[in-house]
Amino acid sequence: MPAETAVAIRDLKLALPPGGDRPFAVDDVSFDLTAGKILCVVGESGSGKSMCAHALMGLLPDNVVPQAGEIRFDGQNLLTLDQGAWRALRGRRIAMVFQEPMTALNPLMRIGNQIAEMFEAHGLLTPAERKQKTVGLLREVGLPDPERTIRAYPHQLSGGQRQRAMIAMALALEPAVLVADEPTTALDVTTQAQILKLIRDLQRRRNMAVMFITHDFGVVADIADRVVVLQHGKVVEQGGADDVLLRPQHPYTRALLAAVPTMQPPQRAPLLNRRKTVEVVGLDKTYVSDGGWFQPARSVRAANQVHFDILQGETLGLVGESGSGKSSVARLVMRLIEPDQGTVRLGDTDFTAIGGKALRQERRRIQMIFQDPFASLNPRRKVGNIITDGPIAHGVDPAAAWQRARDLLGLVGLNEGAMERFPHEFSGGQRQRIGIARALALDPEILVADEAVSALDVSVQAQVLNLLDDLKARLGLSMLFITHDLRVAAQICDRIAVMQRGIIVELKPAAALFSAPEHPYTRELFAAVPGQISSSRAA
Amino acid sequence: MTQFWRMLLRNPGGLIGLVILAITIAVAVFGPLLFPASPWRMVQRPFLPPFTMASLPLGTDALGRDVLAGIVYGARVSLLVGLVSTLAALAVGIPIGAAAGFFGGRIGDALMRFTEFFQTVPSFALAIVLVAVLQPSIVSIVIAIAIVSWPPVARLVRGEVLSLRTREYVQAAIVTGQTNGWIIWREILPNALSPVIVLASLMVATAILLESSLSFLGLGDPNLMSWGYMVGAGRTVIRQAWWITVFPGIAILISVLALNLIGEGLNDALNPRLNKGGR
């Protein structure tokens, strides 16, 4: 196949509205998209990678203005097109796949109609031909039973199937360029592996140029032909995938690659003669949603005879895909939801049997770190209040609580000035540190971390993981660490429990689990983790 | 906070509304200094047309009373009733809505059925009955208006609380062992307040209208001059003396319009994402 340049981006400069943290979202960026090749644009959040994609699709927010440079495609500069010319181009010559398939699809429209709309919008084909084409497309992206699927609504499909439908829609008019903005970030790892393979296959078969935006180096390693690394809107490095991944030149690229956790669990000293701080026995929880008059009630077993214990000073990992019930287990252990059956013991206390004031008293022994650093801090309270509210509710003298909060901020690596500020003044990683300080303010014995690092960029993720590990060792805490990311679990957990549909299918020390996974589901999970070939190559 | 004021003042409608409201308040506060005599006093011959005498620019009504003095004194009644009855409605609606939203389950259902009971009764009819039963007075009017206008507050607050209580920071407050009352007061209500403030500004306008309607029907406080009463009293002679009804009517129109403009401005200032450009 001839390697012809499909899109050439030259010296692109996109100006942000004044008052932002930097004048340009994208500053002097140049790269080419080549037919039949996948270009991965990598960077942390705020690096301007999505802005590049939106500029290429003509979907820039109206307060972001192109200031210089050009995007050459089909002999014209895309930055100078008017809306009419864009409409003719979008979908037909350049198509896009979005991150969140649930919100990118119209929930009230059948899948088939949404895809056929692509032809309709460009005035192509007759309705019968459109339908026939749609069925063909759905078959091509591997959706089961295409004749029936075209009549399905988005909510009737799984996340992976919805993303397949999105891809079918993008491919409908055989575009020359496909822009994929984090298309697998919202998906489970096994689904992600399938979608990546699908994009790779389709791109080869149709000789498309693909611009693939991601923050995940594992995905880059699996799919990229070329890589562009962005930092603060500037290209710091670009080149062939192997060159960038195995022989990174720029320090930022090296730092990013070094921050990606490996699949090898580090050596951990065995924990002997420790007492159990948490004992979970036969925990059951079934969610029942009411059926209407014409449909039966639906029930989901989020926890099915869940059984584990955590030793003092130990980190137990709970891994699984979305819907496996791992977050429900965390909330059951915290008593944010009530179990149908089973007990949670903290030391000698039966945590599930108490209520009211006794429960509020005992809660200080087990604290939680939440997933979303933006939703877990009250936007209208100062950081100092957020941290001291808990201790003060437990009768600690306010002055002492504030002093302790200052010490804690130091412990999690923030300075005292943070006490008087509001959460929105902090970055995601800093907010997560505040969340950790809040959890530590009550001197708990156990920390429950529910996807505590999933929303963070990889370099920040590594810092927060180190902080958690360090604090745990220094304060002698036990930890229940919930994650969907096996690499993260490998780095921090002493033992790991694998959950599938509410059942713990395997529970083993981390090293043993990674070297010899037994359960077929565990093996499937391990096989789907992206970027394993390259990391073994690098090793 | 300063940003909030900037946003509010940048909105032309909100600014106009604030100016009109400020003038109305000034008139209500300083009016008695300009018109020391009672608005009920007869000062000239009846049916004096407006713009004929410099001392009585808006003319006199059927009994020779000064229309302008009536409007000035009416502003006091309207603003007082609007403000106090709205505060009373908030005092009832916010706790009920917050409790229904936070506790949910049976408590929530019971509270919401109770709220719906009030909502199903036509509000104006209920207000008439309440005022008639309690004897017309400024207190009974405030009570009646508060009773018919709290249900929307309760429903709004319930909806906000329902969505806020699943937020992670609320769960964090539960996990750190804080009491329910504290969580509702400190964590939830401050974040639920913006739409309530907007609703409240519109409720003041509705309350002014309700008070005028009650007075129009003769159910106003017999000792207080109010805009609704003036419109009602002038209704029978509207063909001969249009000014008796039109000027108080304009006063009602302008003050209600001002409050609606302020509500709109508040909405834009408190939910900046809805109106600002940028997709």
Interface residues (C-beta under 8 A of the other chain):
Chain A: P17 L59 P61 D62 N63 M334 L336 R360 Q361 R363 R364 I366 Q367 M368 F370 Q371 D372 A375 S376 L377 N378 P379 R380 R381 I386 D389 G390 A393 H394 G435 R438 A441 L442
Chain B: R167 E168 Y169 Q171 A172 A173 I174 V175 T176 G177 Q178 T179 W182 R186 E187 P190 N191 G277 G278 R279
